[in-house]
């Protein structure tokens, strides 16, 4: 955008120079559209663009199929054969909008770490891995935490780190506290703490049904059968232990404190489903029409990577979650 108006760029380039052009052009993410006149030998468009951009062929196919890449103003298939004088249009405008500012969700920050309160519905990172090869791919995934880090905390130090400082994640539907590293040393230290189970996390959850016990430990391994994405309790899964402590009982629902001793993917959701008290709003591990997953990451405890002292951070439970708890529990 210059002077408030969009503009297009037309260039006649050989295959030899196109790589340099695109690698530089892709960085100007405020320019919404690029048009290039192709001047090379006959070649499939998906194969050609893979050699010119640092994206996987599957990601290039995705852009072509969703109309982000066109030839001669028409949508084409990934198998389309480019010929001389074809006009390639690459539209980098993301359909996803993210009005959240990173500063508005930061709980604590110093030279080593950022502690944030992740909103409900925000992905931590894109579902494909292309962003890890080229961070400019995040332009297509603006409703993610890593986009906020990349666009609002851009620095050489940030770019040196794997996964832009991530050391753990939350599901998009799970809101609440997370910690992100700001340098490589802190990231390595925090990852080691998670690996050694030295990080303690506490969640709040509303589950279906009346929880009969005031305290319950579920020790049940979690895994997935070959060819299936959904996790479940299974004999030969990875060890998983979760402690549940009752906060309040309602007529049809229960409000719980949850302490996962291990950190398996979807552990809390799988364990509550296993004991027939699924998390309210869990569309994967229960049949529900409720429009929000009632799971909140409330507290995290770990050793500060440079100070060497135990630190505890809590996230403020958002108003919507509080209101829903009150409505569901009925108190």
C-alpha positions, -999 to +999 in steps of 0.1 A: +000+000+000+014+034-010-006+065-006-035+044+006-038+026-028-030-009-038-006-013-068+006-042-089+042-048-101+048-062-136+082-075-145+096-098-173+120-121-156+140-152-166+139-183-144+175-174-133+166-141-118+131-149-105+145-167-074+163-135-063+133-113-071+108-134-051+131-139-022+134-102-018+098-093-029+082-117-004+096-097+025+075-067+015+044-082+031+025-049+030+024-052-008-007-073-013-003-085-049+026-094-072+024-101-109+053-116-128+056-123-166+071-157-169+099-161-194+112-197-191+108-232-205+076-252-201+073-264-165+046-273-139+037-242-118+039-260-085+073-275-092+086-242-106+075-221-076+089-247-052+123-241-066+119-203-063+103-200-029+113-216+004+079-233+007+071-270+004+054-282-027+023-291-007+021-255+006+025-242-029-004-265-040-025-252-012-020-216-023-028-225-059-060-244-050-073-217-027-068-191-054-038-172-039-018-180-070-033-175-105-021-175-141-034-150-166-060-139-140-075-174-139-074-201-113-053-231-123-044-265-111-010-273-095-003-294-126-007-263-149+022-260-174+038-226-175+047-212-209+065-181-220+046-149-214+023-164-188+014-139-161+017-153-126-002-134-099+007-141-063-017-127-037-002-127-003-032-110+014-043-132+043-080-138+048-074-142+085-074-111+107-059-107+140-066-075+159-049-087+190-017-068+200+010-088+217+013-062+245-024-066+254-019-103+263+015-101+281+015-109+318+052-106+324+083-099+303+120-097+310+152-102+289+147-140+288+110-148+288+075-136+278+045-149+298+012-145+280-025-151+285-035-167+252-070-158+240-095-185+232-095-194+195-060-183+188-036-209+173-001-211+188+013-218+154+000-228+119-010-264+113+016-269+086+054-266+091+062-242+063+065-213+087+095-230+104+114-229+070+105-194+061+088-171+086+073-150+058+048-179+054+032-166+086+016-139+064-010-166+057-016-174+093-022-141+111-044-156+138-015-172+155+008-164+185+039-169+163+026-142+139+023-118+168+058-126+179+072-123+143+053-091+134+055-073+168+088-086+183+109-089+151+146-091+159+177-110+148+177-128+182+142-140+176+149-152+141+178-173+154+156-194+176+138-225+165+100-220+164+104-183+173+110-191+210+081-216+216+088-242+243+052-256+246+018-251+232-019-249+240-048-261+217-064-232+199-096-237+219-077-237+252-071-203+266-047-192+293-011-190+304+020-198+282+057-190+284+078-181+254+116-178+254+133-146+241+168-161+234+184-194+226+198-201+260+165-195+277+147-216+251+171-246+256+167-243+294+129-242+294+126-271+269+148-292+292+126-283+321+095-294+302+113-326+291+123-334+327+088-327+340+101-298+361+073-275+350+040-275+369+008-264+353-027-259+367-059-257+347-095-248+354-122-270+337-159-275+336-168-311+329-201-328+321-219-347+349-216-346+387-181-353+399-186-377+428-152-375+444-136-344+458-102-356+446-093-381+419-061-392+402-063-407+367-033-428+358-039-441+323-016-442+293-025-423+262-018-431+225-033-434+191-039-463+168-020-463+135-038-443+109-059-424+135-054-388+147-076-390+177-058-399+210-073-422+236-064-442+266-047-474+255-027-502+271+005-495+252+003-457+251+027-432+268+023-428+306-001-400+316-012-390+350-037-362+359-050-350+393-085-336+395-097-316+425-134-305+428-141-268+431-179-269+428-206-293+419-236-282+399-268-301+389-254-313+356-218-301+355-187-298+378-160-272+381-125-286+386-089-278+394-067-299+371-031-307+377-015-328+348+017-345+361+027-354+326+024-333+295+008-355+268-012-339+240-048-334+249-041-352+282-068-335+303-094-339+276-087-376+270-086-384+307-119-366+315-135-383+285-122-417+297-139-413+331-172-402+314-169-366+324-157-349+292-148-312+291-178-291+282-174-279+246-150-306+236-160-315+200-133-341+196-137-363+227-174-359+233-206-351+215-214-315+223-229-284+207-215-260+233-196-232+215-165-229+238-141-254+252-143-249+290-106-255+297-084-227+309-046-228+316-045-209+349-011-212+365+025-222+355+055-228+378+091-232+366+127-222+373+136-189+357+162-197+330+188-171+342+179-163+378+177-199+389+147-193+411+113-208+411+087-185+396+049-187+396+026-169+371-012-169+370-034-158+342-066-138+349-096-158+339-115-139+312-150-126+318-166-149+293-152-180+309-163-168+344-198-161+332-201-195+315-189-212+347-216-194+367-243-203+341-232-240+339-227-246+376-258-225+386-242-208+416 
